[in-house]
Amino acid sequence: MDRRTCLGLIASCLLATSLIAEAQPAGKVWRLGLFHVGLDHVPPSLDGLRDGLKALGYEEGKNLQLDFRNVADEAAARAAAADLARARPDLLVAFENQTLRAAEAARSDDSALAPPAGRPGDRVSGI
């Protein structure tokens, strides 16, 4: 199994655990905020994540909406994390250390990324 496939499976498992923890209303569209530092490329694990989600029955345009942002640096990642948090995604996915730190900061600044009251779990995942 190559690294991309492995990362996709790990991310899919994390997402599935997070999403299954909540009741899934019929027809719900799950919204994911994804962001990555690097204007000249997308993270190699993005395709693996999409493939893993599709294998679990989550498809863009059907029951999944991805809001993906490429940003220049950690300062831009902090701004993107705050912006994504205000949009109240079901899950925020950070693709490297800079974006994970930004997501952690956004979570502490905005309760939108905190687990729902009375429910375990987290709304931030890092790859």
N, C-alpha and C positions, 0 to 999 in steps of 0.2 A: 504494500500500500504506500503510495507516494505521500509526501508531506501535505500537498494541497488537499488530497482526498481525506487524509487523517484530520486536518484542521476543519474541513467542512463537516465531517462527522461529529467532531467534538462540539463545534458551534451549534450544529443541529440538535444535539443532545441537550446542550445548555438551554437553547431556545425552547425545545419541546418541554423540558422540565418546567421552565418558567411559564409557558403558555398553558400547560395542562393543569397547573396549580389553580388556575381560575376557570370558572365555568365557561364553556365555549358556546355562546348563543349562536343559533342558526344564522348563517349569512354574515357573520362577523368578518370584517376585514382587519387583519392584524397589521399594525403600523410599526415599522422598524426604522429607527434613525441610525444610519451608519456613517462613520466618518474616518478619514485617513489623512495622514500627513504625506504629501507628495503630489505636486501638481502635474508631474510628467508621467504618471502611471497610476493604475489602480492596484490595490493590494492583490497579490497572487491568490490569497485565500478567498477572495470574493466569489469566484466561480464555484469553488468547493462549497461555500456556504449556500449559494443559490441551489446547487445540485442537491445538497443535503436537505434543504427545506422542501424542495420539490418531491424528494423521495418520501417525505413525511406528509405530503398532501398540501403544502403551502405553495401557491403559485401567484406570481405577480400578475395583477390585473383581475384575479379571481378573488382570493381571500388573503392577499398579502400586498402591502404597499411599502416599497422601500424608498426612503429619503436619504440618498447617498451624497456625501460632501467630500470633495478633495480640498484640503487646505494647505497653506504654505508652510506653517510652522506651529509651534506649541501655543503661541499667543493667539493665532487664528483658530487653533483647535479649541481654546477656551471659549472664544466667541461663538464658534459653531456649536459647541456642547450646550451653551446657555440657550442658544436659539432653538436647537433641537429639543431641549427640555421643555421650553415654553410650548412647543407643539404637542406635548404630552404623548410621546410614543409608547407603545406597549413594551418595547425593549430598545435600549440604546447599545449599539455595537461599536466598540473602539478597536481599531486594527493594529495599534502599536502603543508603546509606552507613553508617548506624548499625548495621544488621544485618550488613553485610559486615565492618565492623571487629570486631564481636562474633564472627563466624564465624572470622575470622583469629585472634583471641585464643584461641578454643576449639581451633582446629587446633594452635596452638603449645603449648597446655596438655594436649592429649589426642591421642595418636597414632591414635585411631580415625578421624580425618579425614585422616590422611596417606595418600599413595598406597600400595597394597599393595607389599610387598617385591619388588623386582626388576621392578616395572611402572611405566611412566611415568604421569603424569596427576595429577589433583587431585580431591578430593572436595568442593570448595567452589566454587559458582558464584554470581555476583552479577548481578542485573538492575537 
